[in-house]
Amino acid sequence: MKNLLSFEKKVLAGLKKCGILPDSVSEKSPLGLAVSGGADSVSLLLAAHEIFESACLRVITVNHGIRSSAESGGDADFVQDLCRSLEIKCSVVAVENGKIAESAALEKRSVEEVAREFRYRAFDSFIKEENLLFLCLAHNQNDQLETLLMRFLQGSSCEGLCGIARVREKFCRPLLEIPRSEIESYLVEKKQSWRTDATNSELKYLRNKVRNVLVPVLNENFSGWQKALLSGAEKASADEDFIKKETLRVDFKGTVCELDRNQFFSLHDALKRRVFFSALNETGFGGRFPFRVFEEILSWENADSRELCFDAVKILLNSQKLVISYDSEHRSDDEKNAVGGGFSFLLKDVGDRAEIHGISAEIRNGMNLVIKSENCDEIALPLRFSCLVRSFVPGDKIQTADGKFKALAQIFSDWKIPAEVREKIPVVEELCPLEEGESRIVAFIASPFGLKNWIVDFHNL
């Protein structure tokens, strides 16, 4: 091994913390590197080249086709040229320009979410094709801090506040404890240029708002916040490790998960949530399951039996079991979405429709949610993303004209709405992607019952 610079020694230490020892990397079991052309991944590439022989390394770069051909194609060319100079094998995966943006629009999801899915599918294939020991990703300490701030602002629970994992399956992050300032200093010292993504300055993305707006304010006014935040993440990680071990005591297997009813409801709420969502993942459901729907399931503890369907997920409670199943081939019909007095419908595409208590809700052209009944005029709500049309759940809050929030329970009480009517009033919750912020209730429609509606003009806030 060559005499390593200080930065390269830190990368080697980061690899060892990921469980990667230099002797374990070979031509037959090479180490993979995901390189975009940015400073982080270029520094990882150069450092890895100093630590290992070129024949023991493999590089993948992904052209998402989101930016202009000249810009994103230029990034891929830059990475290829750099790998060629280092005599490292490089694979380029390119998406047709505009395809990811088109898919995101059709699926009513953010471009970043769809791009990430594509990128990780490419990574998974690359790992198998090259028989990689691990694939190194270039997330650094700044990324970790930004992620922790984002998750806090989005109301994440303990597992989210652990931050970015150092190792997950075949993915590892050896730069996770290295700040971006040291990365750029290393590249300057090596006289190595890097590519800059112009979208990093666009404030429409939450991460960019955190990086370019919030972090400078914290740096100026709160000395030592970085160390405190990272320390809090370590404590959350230790707590989460304990909770996961407790959660694993509950047994669930297969595409249909059956949980012992008494055992499930005897758990602490923190464990119930982890057990439920772990079971949901086991069924193969990869979508977003709203927390408010889960809260309704928690309210079933003393019920004889209940049934709920969300998209293609079916939740059934009987005298002995809580059964969670997912049928990706068939979406449940409207009647099965009704749960006693409650209901829950996921509407995400033009033409999606639901009907309950004589009230219909349908997504029409232009992503307008149209709600109507025999007793009221047609109401059109403009949507940006998919939505949940559901019954009221305790804890629901809606935005007022002054930008504050008020509990629906308080509004219903002030309006003297009987309990049996409250259960029938449709609540509209827009399901924003994580990058856009937390999902929010945008309306409740009470006019079919001779009452006022509450519609938030949130697009202009």
C-alpha positions as CSV (number, residue, x, y, z in Angstrom):
1,M,0.0,0.0,0.0
2,K,1.3,3.5,-0.8
3,N,2.0,6.2,1.8
4,L,-1.5,7.6,2.3
5,L,-2.4,11.3,2.8
6,S,-4.4,12.2,5.9
7,F,-7.7,12.2,3.9
8,E,-7.0,8.8,2.4
9,K,-6.3,7.4,5.9
10,K,-9.7,8.7,7.0
11,V,-11.3,6.9,4.0
12,L,-9.5,3.7,4.9
13,A,-10.7,4.1,8.5
14,G,-14.3,4.6,7.2
15,L,-14.0,1.5,5.1
16,K,-12.9,-0.5,8.1
17,K,-15.9,0.8,10.1
18,C,-18.0,-0.5,7.3
19,G,-16.5,-3.9,7.8
20,I,-14.2,-3.7,4.7
21,L,-10.6,-4.8,5.2
22,P,-8.0,-4.1,2.5
23,D,-7.2,-7.8,2.2
24,S,-10.8,-8.7,1.6
25,V,-10.9,-6.7,-1.7
26,S,-9.6,-8.6,-4.8
27,E,-10.1,-8.9,-8.6
28,K,-12.6,-11.7,-8.0
29,S,-14.4,-9.8,-5.2
30,P,-13.9,-6.1,-6.2
31,L,-15.0,-3.0,-4.4
32,G,-17.6,-0.9,-6.3
33,L,-17.8,2.9,-6.3
34,A,-20.8,5.0,-7.4
35,V,-19.4,8.1,-9.0
36,S,-21.5,11.0,-10.2
37,G,-18.6,13.4,-11.0
38,G,-19.3,15.6,-8.0
39,A,-16.6,16.4,-5.4
40,D,-17.7,13.7,-2.9
41,S,-17.7,10.8,-5.2
42,V,-14.5,12.0,-7.1
43,S,-12.6,12.2,-3.8
44,L,-13.8,8.7,-2.9
45,L,-12.6,7.4,-6.3
46,L,-9.2,9.0,-5.9
47,A,-8.7,7.8,-2.3
48,A,-9.8,4.3,-3.2
49,H,-7.3,4.3,-6.1
50,E,-4.5,5.1,-3.6
51,I,-5.7,2.3,-1.2
52,F,-6.4,-0.5,-3.7
53,E,-5.1,-1.7,-7.0
54,S,-7.1,-0.5,-10.0
55,A,-8.0,-4.1,-11.0
56,C,-9.8,-4.4,-7.7
57,L,-12.1,-1.5,-8.3
58,R,-15.3,-1.1,-10.4
59,V,-17.1,2.2,-11.0
60,I,-20.7,2.9,-12.0
61,T,-22.1,6.3,-13.1
62,V,-25.7,6.9,-13.8
63,N,-27.0,9.5,-16.3
64,H,-30.6,10.1,-15.2
65,G,-31.5,12.2,-18.2
66,I,-33.1,14.8,-16.0
67,R,-30.9,17.8,-16.9
68,S,-29.8,18.8,-20.4
69,S,-28.0,16.2,-22.5
70,A,-24.9,18.4,-22.5
71,E,-24.8,18.7,-18.7
72,S,-25.7,15.2,-17.6
73,G,-23.9,13.6,-20.5
74,G,-20.9,15.7,-19.7
75,D,-20.9,14.3,-16.1
76,A,-20.8,10.8,-17.5
77,D,-18.0,11.6,-19.9
78,F,-16.0,13.2,-17.1
79,V,-16.3,10.1,-14.9
80,Q,-15.3,7.8,-17.8
81,D,-12.3,9.9,-18.7
82,L,-11.1,10.0,-15.1
83,C,-11.6,6.2,-14.7
84,R,-9.7,5.7,-17.9
85,S,-6.8,7.7,-16.6
86,L,-6.8,5.6,-13.4
87,E,-7.2,2.4,-15.4
88,I,-10.4,1.5,-13.5
89,K,-13.3,-0.3,-15.3
90,C,-16.3,2.1,-15.6
91,S,-19.9,1.2,-16.4
92,V,-22.3,3.9,-17.6
93,V,-26.1,3.5,-17.2
94,A,-28.1,6.1,-19.1
95,V,-31.8,6.9,-19.1
96,E,-33.5,8.4,-22.1
97,N,-33.7,12.1,-21.6
98,G,-37.0,13.1,-20.0
99,K,-38.1,9.6,-19.3
100,I,-37.8,9.9,-15.5
101,A,-39.7,13.2,-15.5
102,E,-42.4,11.6,-17.6
103,S,-42.7,8.6,-15.3
104,A,-42.9,10.9,-12.3
105,A,-45.7,12.9,-13.8
106,L,-47.7,9.8,-14.7
107,E,-47.2,8.3,-11.3
108,K,-47.8,11.6,-9.4
109,R,-44.5,11.3,-7.7
110,S,-41.5,13.6,-7.4
111,V,-38.7,13.4,-10.0
112,E,-36.2,12.8,-7.2
113,E,-38.1,9.8,-5.9
114,V,-38.4,8.1,-9.3
115,A,-34.7,8.9,-10.1
116,R,-33.6,7.3,-6.8
117,E,-35.6,4.1,-7.6
118,F,-34.0,3.9,-11.0
119,R,-30.5,4.5,-9.6
120,Y,-30.8,1.9,-7.0
121,R,-32.1,-0.7,-9.4
122,A,-29.0,0.0,-11.6
123,F,-26.9,-0.3,-8.5
124,D,-28.4,-3.7,-7.5
125,S,-27.8,-5.0,-11.0
126,F,-24.2,-3.7,-11.0
127,I,-23.5,-5.4,-7.7
128,K,-24.6,-8.8,-9.0
129,E,-23.0,-8.5,-12.4
130,E,-19.6,-7.5,-11.0
131,N,-19.8,-9.8,-7.9
132,L,-19.0,-6.8,-5.7
133,L,-17.9,-7.1,-2.1
134,F,-19.7,-3.8,-1.5
135,L,-20.8,-0.7,-3.4
136,C,-19.5,2.5,-1.8
137,L,-21.7,5.6,-1.9
138,A,-20.2,9.0,-1.3
139,H,-22.5,10.5,1.4
140,N,-20.5,12.6,3.7
141,Q,-20.9,14.3,7.1
142,N,-22.7,17.3,5.6
143,D,-25.2,15.0,3.9
144,Q,-25.8,13.3,7.3
145,L,-26.5,16.7,9.0
146,E,-28.8,17.8,6.2
147,T,-30.7,14.5,6.3
148,L,-31.1,14.7,10.1
149,L,-32.5,18.3,9.8
150,M,-34.8,17.3,7.0
151,R,-36.2,14.3,9.0
152,F,-36.7,16.4,12.1
153,L,-38.6,19.0,10.0
154,Q,-40.7,16.2,8.5
155,G,-41.6,14.8,12.0
156,S,-39.6,11.6,11.7
157,S,-39.6,9.2,14.6
158,C,-36.7,7.6,16.3
159,E,-35.6,5.4,13.3
160,G,-35.5,8.4,11.0
161,L,-33.5,10.5,13.4
162,C,-30.7,7.9,13.4
163,G,-29.7,9.4,10.0
164,I,-28.1,7.8,7.1
165,A,-27.0,4.2,7.8
166,R,-23.3,3.5,7.4
167,V,-24.0,0.0,6.0
168,R,-27.2,-1.4,4.4
169,E,-27.0,-4.7,2.7
170,K,-24.3,-4.4,0.0
171,F,-24.2,-0.6,0.3
172,C,-21.6,1.3,2.4
173,R,-20.7,4.9,3.1
174,P,-17.0,5.3,4.1
175,L,-17.1,9.2,3.9
176,L,-20.0,9.5,6.4
177,E,-17.8,11.1,9.1
178,I,-15.8,13.4,6.7
179,P,-17.0,17.0,6.2
180,R,-17.4,18.4,2.7
181,S,-14.7,21.1,3.4
182,E,-12.0,18.3,3.8
183,I,-13.3,16.6,0.7
184,E,-12.8,19.8,-1.4
185,S,-9.4,20.5,0.2
186,Y,-8.2,17.0,-0.7
187,L,-9.2,17.5,-4.4
188,V,-7.5,20.9,-4.5
189,E,-4.4,19.3,-3.0
190,K,-4.6,16.6,-5.7
191,K,-5.2,19.3,-8.4
192,Q,-8.3,17.4,-9.4
193,S,-11.4,19.1,-10.8
194,W,-15.0,18.0,-10.3
195,R,-18.4,18.6,-11.7
196,T,-21.1,20.8,-10.1
197,D,-24.8,20.1,-10.5
198,A,-26.6,23.4,-11.2
199,T,-29.8,22.1,-9.5
200,N,-28.0,22.2,-6.1
201,S,-28.9,25.8,-5.8
202,E,-32.6,25.5,-6.7
203,L,-34.7,26.1,-3.5
204,K,-37.7,24.1,-4.7
205,Y,-36.1,21.0,-3.1
206,L,-36.2,20.6,0.6
207,R,-32.6,19.4,0.9
208,N,-31.4,22.5,-1.0
209,K,-33.5,24.8,1.3
210,V,-31.9,23.1,4.3
211,R,-28.4,23.3,2.8
212,N,-28.6,26.9,1.4
213,V,-31.0,28.6,3.9
214,L,-31.2,26.8,7.2
215,V,-27.6,25.6,7.7
216,P,-26.1,29.1,7.2
217,V,-28.4,30.4,9.9
218,L,-27.4,27.6,12.3
219,N,-23.7,28.2,11.5
220,E,-24.0,31.9,12.3
221,N,-26.2,31.6,15.4
222,F,-25.7,28.2,17.0
223,S,-22.1,27.3,17.7
224,G,-21.5,23.5,17.9
225,W,-24.9,22.5,16.5
226,Q,-23.3,19.9,14.2
227,K,-21.7,18.0,17.0
228,A,-24.9,18.1,19.1
229,L,-27.0,16.8,16.2
230,L,-24.6,14.0,15.4
231,S,-24.5,13.0,19.1
232,G,-28.3,12.9,19.2
233,A,-28.3,10.7,16.1
234,E,-25.9,8.2,17.9
235,K,-28.2,8.1,20.9
236,A,-31.3,7.6,18.6
237,S,-29.4,4.8,16.8
238,A,-28.7,3.0,20.1
239,D,-32.3,3.3,21.1
240,E,-33.5,2.1,17.7
241,D,-31.2,-0.9,17.9
242,F,-32.8,-1.9,21.2
243,I,-36.3,-1.3,19.9
244,K,-35.6,-3.4,16.8
245,K,-34.4,-6.3,18.9
246,E,-37.6,-6.1,20.9
247,T,-39.7,-5.9,17.7
248,L,-38.1,-9.1,16.3
249,R,-39.7,-11.1,19.1
250,V,-43.0,-10.9,17.1
251,D,-43.0,-13.5,14.4
252,F,-44.3,-12.7,10.9
253,K,-43.6,-14.4,7.6
254,G,-44.9,-14.7,4.1
255,T,-46.9,-12.5,1.8
256,V,-49.9,-12.7,4.2
257,C,-48.8,-11.7,7.6
258,E,-50.7,-12.8,10.6
259,L,-50.1,-11.2,14.0
260,D,-51.4,-12.5,17.2
261,R,-54.1,-9.9,18.2
262,N,-53.5,-9.9,21.9
263,Q,-49.7,-9.9,21.6
264,F,-49.9,-7.0,19.1
265,F,-52.1,-4.8,21.2
266,S,-50.2,-5.5,24.3
267,L,-47.0,-3.9,22.8
268,H,-46.0,-0.4,23.5
269,D,-47.2,2.0,20.7
270,A,-43.6,2.4,19.4
271,L,-43.3,-1.4,19.0
272,K,-46.8,-1.7,17.4
273,R,-45.8,0.8,14.7
274,R,-42.5,-1.1,13.9
275,V,-44.2,-4.5,13.9
276,F,-47.0,-3.2,11.7
277,F,-44.8,-1.6,9.1
278,S,-42.3,-4.4,9.1
279,A,-45.2,-6.8,8.4
280,L,-46.5,-4.5,5.7
281,N,-43.0,-4.6,4.1
282,E,-43.0,-8.4,4.3
283,T,-46.2,-8.5,2.2
284,G,-44.4,-6.7,-0.7
285,F,-46.2,-3.4,-0.4
286,G,-43.7,-0.7,-1.3
287,G,-46.0,2.4,-1.3
288,R,-46.6,5.0,1.2
289,F,-49.0,4.0,4.0
290,P,-50.4,7.1,5.8
291,F,-49.7,7.2,9.5
292,R,-53.3,8.4,10.2
293,V,-54.6,5.2,8.7
294,F,-52.3,3.3,11.0
295,E,-53.7,5.3,13.9
296,E,-57.2,4.2,13.0
297,I,-56.0,0.5,13.3
298,L,-54.6,1.3,16.7
299,S,-58.1,2.3,17.8
300,W,-59.4,-1.2,17.0
301,E,-58.0,-2.7,20.3
302,N,-61.5,-3.2,21.9
303,A,-63.4,-3.9,18.7
304,D,-64.8,-7.4,17.9
305,S,-63.8,-7.3,14.3
306,R,-62.8,-4.7,11.7
307,E,-61.7,-4.6,8.1
308,L,-59.9,-1.9,6.1
309,C,-58.4,-1.7,2.6
310,F,-55.9,0.9,1.4
311,D,-55.0,0.7,-2.2
312,A,-54.2,-3.1,-2.5
313,V,-53.5,-3.6,1.2
314,K,-56.1,-5.4,3.2
315,I,-56.1,-5.2,7.1
316,L,-58.4,-7.7,8.8
317,L,-59.0,-7.9,12.6
318,N,-60.8,-11.0,14.0
319,S,-61.0,-12.5,17.5
320,Q,-57.5,-13.9,17.3
321,K,-55.5,-12.3,14.6
322,L,-54.5,-9.0,12.9
323,V,-54.1,-10.1,9.3
324,I,-52.2,-7.9,6.8
325,S,-52.2,-8.9,3.1
326,Y,-51.2,-7.2,-0.2
327,D,-52.6,-8.1,-3.6
328,S,-50.7,-6.1,-6.2
329,E,-52.9,-7.4,-9.0
330,H,-56.2,-6.3,-7.7
331,R,-57.3,-3.1,-6.1
332,S,-60.2,-3.5,-3.6
333,D,-63.6,-2.2,-4.6
334,D,-65.3,0.7,-2.8
335,E,-67.4,-1.3,-0.5
336,K,-64.4,-3.0,1.0
337,N,-62.8,0.3,1.8
338,A,-65.5,1.0,4.3
339,V,-64.6,0.1,7.9
340,G,-67.6,0.2,10.1
341,G,-68.4,3.9,10.2
342,G,-64.9,4.8,8.8
343,F,-63.5,4.7,5.3
344,S,-60.2,5.2,3.5
345,F,-59.6,5.6,-0.3
346,L,-56.4,6.2,-2.1
347,L,-56.9,8.2,-5.3
348,K,-53.7,8.8,-7.4
349,D,-54.6,8.8,-11.1
350,V,-57.1,10.5,-13.4
351,G,-60.2,8.4,-13.4
352,D,-59.7,7.0,-9.9
353,R,-63.1,7.2,-8.1
354,A,-64.6,6.4,-4.7
355,E,-68.1,6.5,-3.3
356,I,-69.3,6.3,0.3
357,H,-72.5,7.5,2.1
358,G,-73.8,8.8,-1.2
359,I,-70.8,11.1,-1.8
360,S,-68.5,10.5,-4.7
361,A,-64.9,11.6,-5.2
362,E,-63.1,11.4,-8.5
363,I,-59.8,12.7,-10.0
364,R,-60.5,14.4,-13.3
365,N,-58.3,16.0,-15.9
366,G,-55.9,18.6,-14.6
367,M,-55.6,16.7,-11.3
368,N,-58.8,18.1,-9.9
369,L,-60.5,16.1,-7.2
370,V,-64.3,16.5,-7.8
371,I,-66.6,15.8,-5.0
372,K,-70.4,15.7,-5.3
373,S,-73.6,14.3,-3.9
374,E,-77.3,14.7,-4.4
375,N,-77.4,17.2,-1.6
376,C,-74.7,19.6,-2.7
377,D,-73.1,21.3,-5.7
378,E,-70.1,19.8,-7.3
379,I,-66.8,20.9,-5.6
380,A,-63.4,20.8,-7.4
381,L,-60.2,20.8,-5.4
382,P,-56.9,21.2,-7.3
383,L,-54.3,18.6,-6.3
384,R,-50.5,18.4,-6.8
385,F,-50.1,14.8,-5.8
386,S,-52.2,11.7,-4.9
387,C,-54.7,12.0,-2.1
388,L,-56.4,10.1,0.6
389,V,-60.2,10.6,0.9
390,R,-61.0,9.2,4.4
391,S,-63.0,9.5,7.5
392,F,-62.0,11.8,10.4
393,V,-59.3,10.4,12.8
394,P,-58.6,11.9,16.3
395,G,-55.6,14.1,16.0
396,D,-56.5,15.6,12.6
397,K,-55.6,19.2,12.2
398,I,-56.3,21.7,9.4
399,Q,-54.8,25.0,8.5
400,T,-56.7,28.2,9.3
401,A,-56.7,31.5,7.3
402,D,-53.9,32.9,9.6
403,G,-51.6,30.0,8.8
404,K,-52.1,28.3,12.2
405,F,-53.6,24.8,12.7
406,K,-56.8,23.8,14.4
407,A,-58.0,20.4,15.5
408,L,-60.9,19.0,13.4
409,A,-62.4,17.7,16.7
410,Q,-62.6,21.2,18.0
411,I,-64.2,22.5,14.8
412,F,-66.7,19.7,14.9
413,S,-67.4,20.5,18.5
414,D,-67.8,24.2,17.9
415,W,-70.2,23.5,15.0
416,K,-72.1,21.0,17.2
417,I,-71.8,18.2,14.6
418,P,-73.2,14.9,16.0
419,A,-70.7,12.0,16.3
420,E,-72.6,9.9,13.7
421,V,-72.2,12.7,11.1
422,R,-68.5,13.3,11.9
423,E,-67.8,9.7,10.9
424,K,-69.3,10.3,7.4
425,I,-67.7,13.7,6.5
426,P,-64.9,13.1,3.9
427,V,-61.5,14.4,4.9
428,V,-59.1,15.1,2.0
429,E,-55.4,14.5,2.8
430,E,-52.9,15.3,0.0
431,L,-50.0,12.8,0.1
432,C,-46.9,15.0,-0.6
433,P,-43.6,13.2,-1.4
434,L,-41.0,13.5,1.4
435,E,-39.0,16.0,-0.6
436,E,-41.9,18.4,-0.7
437,G,-42.7,18.2,3.0
438,E,-45.3,16.6,5.2
439,S,-48.6,15.4,3.9
440,R,-51.5,17.7,4.9
441,I,-55.2,17.8,5.2
442,V,-56.5,20.2,2.5
443,A,-60.3,20.0,3.1
444,F,-63.2,18.4,4.7
445,I,-66.5,18.4,2.8
446,A,-69.6,18.7,5.0
447,S,-72.0,20.4,2.6
448,P,-73.8,17.0,1.8
449,F,-74.9,17.1,5.4
450,G,-76.2,20.7,5.3
451,L,-73.0,22.1,6.9
452,K,-70.1,24.3,5.8
453,N,-67.0,23.0,4.0
454,W,-63.5,23.8,5.0
455,I,-61.1,24.1,2.1
456,V,-57.5,25.3,2.6
457,D,-56.1,27.6,-0.1
458,F,-52.7,26.1,0.6
459,H,-51.3,26.6,-2.9
460,N,-51.2,30.4,-2.3
461,L,-49.8,30.3,1.2
